[in-house]
Amino acid sequence: LKRIAVLTSGGDAPGMNACIRAILLTAAACNIEVIGFKHGFNGLLEQEYQTLHPQHVDNIIQRGGTILKSARCPALEQADGPARAAASLKELNIDALIVIGGDGSFRGTMAISKHYDGQLIGVPGTIDNDVDGTDHTIGFATAIDTALDAIDKIRDTADAFERIFLVELMGRHSGYISLAAGIAGGAEQIICPEFGPLSPDNLRAIIKPIQHAQLLKGKSSYLIVVAEHSYPGGATALAEALTKAIGIECRACILGHIQRGGSPVGADRILATKLGAYAVEQLLQGATLMMAGEVNGETCLYPLEKTGDGTKQIDPFLVRWQQQIGSY
Ligand code: ATP
């Protein structure tokens, strides 16, 4: 390997910078040149890039976002997109490409592989944790803490006003952030896609525990964590429906993009460093079309094409426990 490239794609996640740093430092130690494409796959298609040197990654381990910028890239999904991306890699003499992103970015990487002879490797970087082949994705741990900080604050005001609050968290179509932050925030209920579809016609399962809790003395606040895409119209529509159904005002708070920002927590910096370094080491061993992940504390490779299969489960123990205590 003489020259490798890295890019960050899809939703940005805290720890992406720590990962870029680890890739650059590991490659530099092995005399491999690293270029960074800007704005995800757009930079690859447009040949917008910079050669990275150790000074570029000074002081970035603690910074959220990504120095390479991230973006979606509809052009890669056009019929000629993957071939154009591969041609660009060849023209720039890139021996291997490291893609830091989610399973969508890895589908894009697989599409490029049909036209490219060099090595392609993925590193899971998304707050959603919805990538198979790794226990945690880079950014997930920080997103939980960010959500938790908000939940704790909303709890204070909910408590003071004796209100029911619904807090909507990100996660695309998975409930990892909601389950983790809901458990850690002591939420009375957690609603996420894994618990089955929720529609205006089957709200009873949610209403019953609220009414039960009202009967218990001393309960002055009630928090429901709602994963995005769990209810038509989101937490705002759900709050309105609940207000109507139970006659008590329910308020919705949508946390939104706050969850993607912020300085990465220690666990994310360590995971990002480990997986970035491991990706370069595995490229040197000849790995391709693999994702660098971590399972049970051990680094491991997982086929890129299987990362979006959705076989990873949200913690069944916590799911069972949350449902068991749901009405208290
Ligand atoms: P996150 O879920 O955190 O936002 P992600 O990587 O899953 O991250 P996506 O928006 O799904 O984010 O995908 C990122 C980019 O990957 C897309 O904008 C597109 O450029 C590329 N991509 C996704 N699927 C394909 C595909 N089937 N073919 C070609 N490119 C694709």
Residues whose N, C-alpha, C, O or C-beta is under 5 A from the ligand:
A	BS01	ATP	S9 G10 G11 F41 A71 R72 C73 P74 L76 E77 G101 G102 D103 G104 S105 R107 G108 A111 G125 T126
